[in-house]
Amino acid sequence: MRAKVLALFAASALVLVPLAVPAPAEGEVTAGATYSASTRVESTPDQTLKYAITLTRSGTFSRLVLPLPAYAGKSGLSIHASNIRGAKLESVRGGFVLRAKTPYAISAGRRLWVMINGIRTPPASTAAVTITALSTANAVLARGTTPALTFTRVRPCPSGWPRDYVTAENRLAGTTAWRLASTAYDSKVAAGFVSQTSAACGDVVTLRVTSSDYQVGVSIYRMGYYGGTGARLVWASQTAIRGFPQPPVEMVKLDSQGRQVNMPTGRRWSQSFSVRIDGAFRPGVYLAKIIGVTSKKGSYVPLIVRDDTAGHDRLVLDSVATWQAYNSYGGASAYTTTVRSTRVSYDRPLVQNQGTGDFLSLEYGFVYWAEKQGFDLNYAADTDLHARPYLVDKAGTIVLMPHTEYWSTAMRATVDAAVANGRNLASLGANQGYWRINPVRSILTGADREYEIFRTGDTSRYRDQPDPDPEQSLFGTMFGCQHMDGTAKPNDTWLWQGVGRGAISHLAQGEVDYVHTDFPTPAGLQVLTTIPLDTCNIAGEPRADIVAVDNETGGRVFNASTHSWVCMLYGHCPWATWAATTTAQVQIGQATMNAFSWLDAGTALSALGRAGARAPLAVFRSQRIGELRPLSGMPTLEPPLDQD
């Protein structure tokens, strides 16, 4: 039997430093290399180093001798995982020795593996690695050499991404390989989560994956336009990554104060692999596609990459806090009835829309459309309003995705202050900033990766006593109806300039906002369009109001007031009973361009009021039509749960 050998390195050059390994005994059959083809592994410093070898003879196993790439560094070494009993890692000159705590008998054909954390790798080159398994008598139980492994150089981080980087992205080749067919989605085969929801260049992001497949493949795609393909491949594991089942998600029943929280969390999960966010990762939303090698099934893990240094016209905020509120992975969410969570953890996979939360169903349409227009964009998580409020100071307009329901008081204060100081706000949805939440630090990562939502006291609705701060004072409207339908009719206001006047069916879907006359409204409010609804399933008025706010002392605000605005931009909405027409796509696309034209440099509402409703925008831009929809093969999407 030939030894099967696999070594996955974090990155870079492999020039071997000899270790003290006994020569084979006379007549002993040694293992040859299993592979002859070259294998390429992307540059990801600080990634776990992984070794595996299949024994060619039986014996009493004692240790593995594992070389380290020349010039590589070792810091904080630890065994991440191994199937060797009582494995103990020893650092020696030129590499490692992994010893069994107590030697034990082992049969030929057994595969041994170990994953080691704490490797700092050198610059790029190509080489091979020899791994040796030894018995207590120093007999070679297996020795094998990997194929030539090519490691790429780390791309340096820029001082800031230029304002035309989206245009440059659109010149790169896209691919439809990012898509995961509905029949290929299976979170039991492979599902995971990242150590941080957003990252900047230079960060090392850890992924924790549970898998029933022995090996998984990982490909990371940047989502965008790319000529209609919808994404670009940025990083891929060219050799398989060890897959293994993680412990069951832990249900935390009580918090430190004895309050019942019912929080599912994967905080006991082990690291599967890490990726350094280097200069290859431009700002954007990324999906890691994790697929079992044997089953060909799996799921996505979303990651957002920020630009923390340069200024950009628009800051796009994905609604990660709301994704988790509705996430029932592990048996509970903030909405499940049998067991309801009052504390929510980001340290677990997402179950909706193939592991993307509401990204594919409600948010991706704006990324696709806006990058097609060549907008200058920065990206972040909505929770970065709490953790990194400085990001809004580097943006002209804050862009909220359609369902940004859960806000800490710091998030609300950041946006209030930004608008007061002249930053614009584009709310492309409804039910925004509805619930207060209290971020809490996670045991797993130490960051604010959990939050409380008791729905009383300091985690009540923003509009509620004893300290009301209705969201309408910021957005001009607030949540009023759900589970309804409504058709919009373009009118003579500036929002619909250059837009065909045909009715837009189903524009009011999911949840909608309207102006509540029993709450204060902001100065400079203009109702641009009112959409009548077929019903309103909660006490309220059956309408949706699309509005703008300009009080001439701060930034401008546009609020679309419906969940379906963004999905119509790329014609792929999650409600199964209807589909957006291409005509509606063009209409909503131009209306969105009008909204950003007004936010950027349009005529003030006060001037529009004096000139009359038909006054044109001072700056009018036509949208780029391009490929209206991502090319064929999009998965079936799930609508938002839309619960109060």
Helices and strands as residue ranges (DSSP letters): E 5-8, E 39-41, E 49-54, E 59-67, E 73-82, E 88-92, E 95-106, E 111-120, E 125-127, E 130-135, E 140-145, E 149-151, H 165-170, G 182-184, E 190-194, E 198-200, E 204-211, E 215-223, G 226-228, E 231-236, E 241-242, E 250-254, E 260-265, E 273-276, E 284-292, E 298-306, E 312-318, H 320-325, E 343-345, G 352-355, I 359-363, H 364-372, E 377-381, H 384-387, G 389-394, E 395-400, E 406-408, H 409-420, E 424-427, E 435-440, E 450-452, G 457-459, H 472-475, E 478-482, E 486-488, G 494-496, E 504-508, E 511-514, E 525-532, E 543-549, E 557-559, H 565-569, H 582-601, H 605-611
